Amino acid sequence: MILVTRLDRQVMFLNPDLIVTIEETPDTVVTLVNGHHLLVRERAQVLLNRIVAYRTIIVRRAGSPAAGRKYLERRRLGKFTRPARDMSDQQSPSHHQDS
């Protein structure tokens, strides 16, 4: 969530996934997917910087688990691995075109 300030100085958090457009007329207008328009004090570039920072945090958290947090690691037990296929066992397709 990103922090935005409405024109009446009311502070709110906004989910950036719901933003369709950000327009700078004399005021900054944020259009949401549900059709609502928000007038905010921040400039469009400030909002874009906040969105990029928010998404960077999300991507970092979704990456490899942090060092020292073994409970976050994915366990690979090897129970459901597929056996290696021998390529020599494959037959040529029977629907080939004769010349």
Secondary structure, 3 states (H helix, E strand, C coil): CEEEEECCCCEEEECHHHEEEEEECCCEEEEECCCCEEEECCCHHHHHHHHHHHHHHHHHHHCCCCCCCHHHCCCCCCCCCCCCCCHHHCCCCCCCCCC
